[in-house]
Amino acid sequence: MGLFEKKYCDVCGEKIRFLGSKKLEDGSLCKSCEGKLSPWFTDRRQSTVAGIREQLRYREQNRARADVFQANRVLGEGNRLLIDDGRGWFTVCMSGHDLKDNPDVLSFNQVKDCQVQVEHSRTEETTQDADGKTVSYDPPRYTYSYRFHLVIQVDHPWFSEMKFQINRNTVKIQTGLPIESPVQFLSPLFKRYTPDVPDTDHSPEYQAVQALGEDMRLALLRQDRPAEASAPQPGEAENIIPRIACPACAAVSLPDENGCCPYCGQRLL
């Protein structure tokens, strides 16, 4: 096949523009089809044409769920966790995107585990001496940068992990900074500095993001839901209809008066 020979997408059949071909295991994919895939999907090169077509069918079904998604809780500002408690659904909208962008909508029962991960780096701050040479401070000063990520392990046919940064802005804590004190004006021996180990316990920004991450984690694991006010009395259990996961739309709800899912009409009883 020549370098300038026309290529066509093996999924949709449209002509692929120059340098726009995306390789599959047994064919080629255009940028348009690639853009419709799940943002959490990472195995494109190992996928077949048939597998991509199947995922695109799923993505169209997902769009119908995104259209009816009703977020009664939103956690986060940049990258946001949206929760639809009525249907037992959740989704993640990355910064600059919303439900119109067809984010993957999952059920809470698809969550296998959820953890908050903290990544940090350290940079030494420097100054210049009288000769203009770059030198370290005495004592050394460092800036510690923290990025918080929520890592969700899920049971899903097209991806197994959803990982995104929680904090919009990197949390920074500096060490080795001079602490202003009236005593130090009396003698340089009394000069005090912030600890050489970052004090995360007394950083409002660090604690706020950590608390947000924990709220997200508990929400996805359904550990933030209050316990029922009282257990059913003897003889009442047989009169209680349990919530049922709909096989069509995956909403967890009570059947309506006709024994059907109140969201999509699928027969439940």
C-alpha positions in Angstrom: 0.0 0.0 0.0 1.5 3.3 -1.0 2.1 6.2 1.4 -0.4 8.5 -0.4 -3.0 5.8 -1.2 -6.4 6.6 0.1 -7.5 4.8 3.3 -11.0 4.2 4.5 -12.2 3.6 8.0 -12.9 -0.1 8.5 -15.6 0.8 11.1 -17.7 3.5 9.4 -16.4 3.3 5.8 -15.5 7.0 5.6 -12.3 8.2 3.9 -9.5 8.8 6.3 -7.7 12.1 6.0 -3.9 12.2 5.6 -2.1 11.1 8.8 -5.5 10.6 10.5 -5.5 6.8 10.5 -5.6 5.0 13.9 -4.3 1.5 13.8 -6.4 -1.4 15.0 -5.4 -5.1 15.4 -7.1 -5.9 12.1 -7.8 -2.6 10.4 -7.8 1.2 10.5 -9.9 3.7 12.5 -10.7 7.3 11.6 -10.4 10.1 14.1 -14.2 10.6 14.1 -14.9 7.1 15.3 -12.0 7.2 17.8 -13.5 10.4 19.3 -16.7 8.5 20.1 -15.0 5.8 22.2 -15.0 5.9 25.9 -12.4 8.3 27.3 -11.4 5.6 29.8 -10.7 3.1 27.0 -7.0 2.4 26.5 -6.7 -0.8 24.4 -7.4 0.6 21.0 -4.4 -0.9 19.3 -5.3 -4.4 20.6 -8.9 -4.0 19.5 -10.6 -5.5 16.4 -12.9 -3.8 14.0 -15.8 -5.9 15.4 -14.9 -4.9 19.0 -14.8 -1.2 18.1 -18.2 -1.5 16.4 -19.6 -3.2 19.5 -18.2 -0.5 21.8 -19.7 2.3 19.6 -23.1 0.6 19.9 -22.6 0.6 23.7 -21.7 4.3 23.5 -25.0 5.1 21.8 -26.9 3.2 24.5 -24.9 5.2 27.1 -25.9 8.5 25.5 -29.5 7.6 26.2 -28.6 7.1 29.9 -26.6 10.4 30.0 -29.6 12.2 28.5 -31.8 11.2 31.5 -29.1 11.4 34.1 -30.3 13.7 37.0 -27.4 14.7 39.2 -28.6 15.4 42.7 -25.0 15.5 44.0 -21.9 17.0 42.4 -18.5 16.6 44.1 -15.6 18.6 42.8 -15.0 21.7 40.7 -12.7 20.9 37.8 -13.1 17.2 37.3 -16.5 16.4 38.9 -18.1 13.3 40.2 -21.9 13.4 39.4 -24.3 11.2 41.3 -27.9 10.2 40.5 -29.1 8.6 43.7 -32.5 8.0 42.3 -31.2 5.6 39.7 -28.1 4.4 41.5 -25.9 5.9 38.8 -22.7 7.9 38.7 -20.5 9.5 36.1 -17.3 11.6 35.9 -17.3 14.8 33.9 -13.8 16.0 33.2 -13.0 19.7 33.3 -14.7 21.6 30.5 -17.2 18.7 29.8 -20.7 18.0 30.9 -23.5 15.4 30.4 -23.9 16.5 26.8 -20.5 15.1 26.0 -21.7 11.5 26.7 -19.6 10.6 29.8 -19.8 6.9 30.7 -22.7 6.3 33.1 -22.2 3.4 35.5 -24.1 1.8 38.3 -22.9 1.8 41.9 -22.9 -2.0 41.8 -20.2 -1.9 39.2 -17.7 -0.3 41.6 -15.2 -2.9 42.9 -12.9 -0.6 44.9 -12.1 3.1 45.2 -9.0 4.8 46.7 -7.5 8.3 47.0 -3.9 8.4 45.8 -1.6 11.3 46.6 1.3 12.0 44.3 3.9 14.5 45.4 7.2 16.1 44.1 9.8 18.3 45.7 11.7 21.3 44.2 14.5 23.1 45.9 14.2 26.9 45.9 17.4 28.8 45.3 18.7 32.4 45.6 21.7 34.4 44.3 24.7 35.4 46.3 26.6 38.7 46.1 28.4 37.5 42.9 25.2 36.5 41.2 25.8 32.8 41.6 22.8 30.5 42.2 23.1 29.0 45.7 20.9 27.1 48.1 19.2 28.8 51.1 20.5 28.2 54.6 18.7 26.2 55.8 17.5 24.7 52.5 14.1 25.7 51.2 11.8 23.2 49.4 8.4 23.4 47.7 6.4 20.2 47.9 3.6 19.9 45.3 0.7 17.5 45.9 -1.8 16.1 43.3 -4.7 14.0 44.6 -6.3 11.4 42.4 -9.4 9.3 42.7 -8.8 5.7 41.4 -12.0 3.8 40.8 -11.8 0.1 40.0 -14.9 -1.0 38.1 -16.5 -4.0 36.5 -17.0 -2.8 32.9 -16.6 -4.5 29.5 -14.5 -1.7 28.0 -12.3 -0.5 30.9 -11.4 -1.5 34.4 -10.2 1.8 35.9 -11.3 5.4 36.1 -8.6 7.7 37.4 -8.8 11.5 37.6 -7.2 14.4 39.5 -9.3 15.7 42.3 -7.7 19.1 42.9 -7.9 21.7 40.2 -4.8 23.5 41.4 -1.7 21.8 42.8 -1.4 22.1 46.6 1.9 23.6 47.5 3.7 23.6 50.9 7.0 25.2 51.5 9.6 24.3 54.1 12.6 26.2 55.5 10.9 29.6 55.4 11.8 32.1 58.1 9.1 32.6 60.8 8.7 36.1 61.9 9.1 36.5 65.7 9.9 39.5 67.9 12.7 37.5 69.6 14.7 37.1 66.4 15.3 40.9 66.3 17.2 40.6 69.6 19.6 38.0 68.4 20.1 36.1 65.1 20.5 33.0 67.3 16.7 33.0 67.9 15.8 32.8 64.2 13.1 30.2 63.5 12.1 28.4 60.3 9.3 26.3 59.2 10.0 22.5 59.6 12.0 20.7 56.9 9.1 18.1 56.7 5.9 19.6 55.1 3.2 20.1 57.7 0.2 18.7 55.8 -1.9 18.5 59.0 -2.0 22.3 59.2 -2.4 23.1 55.5 -6.0 24.2 54.9 -5.7 23.5 51.2 -4.3 20.0 51.7 -6.9 19.1 54.2 -9.7 20.4 52.0 -8.7 18.3 49.0 -8.1 15.3 51.2 -11.6 15.6 52.7 -13.1 16.0 49.2 -11.4 12.9 48.0 -12.7 11.0 51.0 -16.3 12.2 50.4 -16.0 10.9 46.8 -14.7 7.6 47.9 -17.4 7.0 50.5 -20.1 8.1 48.0 -19.0 5.6 45.4 -18.7 2.8 48.0 -22.1 3.8 49.3 -20.7 4.2 52.8 -22.1 7.7 53.2 -25.7 6.6 53.1 -27.5 6.8 56.5 -28.7 3.5 58.0 -32.4 2.9 57.9 -34.3 4.4 60.8 -35.5 1.1 62.1 -35.5 -2.5 61.0 -38.8 -4.1 59.9 -40.9 -5.6 62.7 -41.6 -9.3 62.7 -44.3 -10.1 60.2 -43.6 -7.1 58.1 -40.7 -8.5 56.0 -43.0 -10.3 53.6 -44.7 -7.0 52.8 -41.5 -5.3 51.8 -40.7 -5.2 48.1 -36.9 -5.0 47.6 -35.2 -2.6 45.3 -34.3 -4.3 42.0 -31.5 -3.6 39.5 -33.2 -3.2 36.1 -31.6 -5.5 33.5 -32.2 -2.9 30.7 -31.1 0.5 32.2 -29.3 -0.8 35.4 -31.3 1.6 37.6 -31.8 0.3 41.1 -35.3 1.2 42.2 -38.7 -0.1 43.4 -41.0 -1.4 40.7 -44.0 0.8 39.8 -47.6 -0.3 40.3 -47.3 -2.4 37.2 -44.2 -4.2 38.3 -42.0 -2.3 35.8 -38.9 -0.1 36.1 -40.1 3.5 36.7 -37.3 4.8 34.4 -37.4 2.7 31.3 -40.5 0.5 31.6 -38.7 -2.8 31.7 -40.7 -5.6 33.4 -39.2 -6.3 36.8 -41.9 -8.5 38.5 
